């Protein structure tokens, strides 16, 4: 009984650590992708009386906007790399046209542990 409780507690701790790591990666990606855009917005808000028409400012604005929009494209790839469960279900969806024995072999290897 004590051994099983220790196992469940250890499993919960590892599971929470994985979730925390995944959240930190997504927060980091968000910060990296959106920081240049926010820096440019702050620059413009403090220099609103002058219009910067330089080529460098234009290129920086375009690159910051592209990087911000790229954040939405990067999220699924990051989730695929970070989450075993997402990877398993994503691969299962890709193999929807595969022969049934391959799908059966893949689903029989997975085990789900549920704690209450």
Buried (B, 14 or more C-beta within 10 A) or exposed (E): EEEEEEEEEEEEEEEEEBEEEBEEBBEEBBEEBBEBBEEBEEBBEEEEEEEEEEEEBEEBBEEBEEBBEEBEEBBEEBBEEBBEEBEBEBEBEEEEEEEEEEBEEBEEEEEEEEEE
